Amino acid sequence: MPRKNQKAPQTNELDVAEFFTAIDLIEEERGIPKGYMMEKITLALVSAYKKDHPEAGDNVVVDADREKGTVRMYLKKDVVETVDNPATEISLEEAQSKLPQAMLGDVISFEIKTRDFGRIAAQTARQVIIQGMREAERGMIFDEFSSKEHEILTGLVTRIDPRTGGASLRITSGSEFTEAYLAPGEQVKGESYVEGMRIRVYVVEVRRSTRGPQVLISRTHPGLVKRLFELEVPEIYDGTVEVKSIAREAGSRTKLAVWSADPNVDPIGACVGPKGQRVNNIVEELKGEKVDIIKWSEDPGEYVQAALAPAEVVSVTMFDEKNCRVVVPDDQLSLAIGKEGQNARLAAKLTGFKIDIKPASAPEEDFADTDMADEDEDLIEE
């Protein structure tokens, strides 16, 4: 009597039905298109066969027919008078014995019926499905996060490096997530992070790497301030108010130049908000960093004067497209320069000018003797 409950013998043959079902499930569960997986598997099958039969060259093709439920491999041969490479050529006589209507120059496809094809196909399909899933998922993650370049994302701190202080973050966008590293140089001085903490970061760049997409993030980038204003100020988001320039020393102070083409809109007032609520929300997100909002002007003199706020300015003399001299009241000199030169330095970064600041009491002849190319303690460069 035959034994009952016998197990089916294990085989390396490609189960075509299982093969197509697996691809369907991958698309359904992972969102990876069937066409993408089929292309990868087809290329891998051809590559696997050519590895054992290098003489076949580019004459190997795979035909996967879902409707018929078949996966077949063929070797194409050219019909020639004299055969130089039996792997890719066939004589006219032999070709006509298999296909009577064959003629010189025809290409005939022969199905590869070797016993090993099923084994090769099964093993290759499994490997490629696994590898293809990884590559596709990495590609999907890259596409998702590359669309978020120069945007703000929220990350969950998963680890703090005790040696460097660098923070590893799990950042999410849509249904995708990835790991990113907030380097010490991209952290705001004075901020501290702990595991489980959620922080906002600016996506500087997204790069491809062998281990998947590499997302470069920052808390110090001026773009973070710009995006925070876009989120907080509807007039900036819809384009009514435009951010013309930003100069930032993260953790300490930022200068923001804004402008509006609509004469009925006060760009500074829109950014400050009712009772200062909008700018206060941004300052809170920046952990107390001071934010100076100034009005951009087409007139370079007016622009430089505004950029040096809160200091008062007596006059601005423009020398060329890069250099200018500013005269301020004597009692405003230290305010114009700022602590350790910060106010003048940020004004220079904001406007793009080298700014030579002089007190009103300085003799005019001293002005004439000043060489703008010399490094003077009052010359603040960008």
Secondary structure, DSSP 8 states (H G I E B T S, - for coil): ---SS-------S--HHHHHHHHHHHHHHH---HHHHHHHHHHHHHHHHHHH-GGGTT-EEEEEETTTTEEEEEEEEEEESS-S-TTTEEEHHHHHHH-TT--TT-EEEEE---THHHHHHHHHHHHHHHHHHHHHHHHHHHHHHHTTTTSEEEEEEEEE-TTT--EEEEEEETTEEEEEEE-GGGS-TT----TT-EEEEEEEEEE--TTS-EEEEESS-HHHHHHHHHHH-HHHHTTSEEEEEEEEETTTEEEEEEEES-TT--HHHHHH-GGGHHHHHHHHHTTT-EEEEEE--SSHHHHHHHHTTTS--SEEEE-SSSEEEEEE-GGGHHHHH-GGGHHHHHHHHHH--EEEEEETTS-HHHHHH--TTS--TTEE--
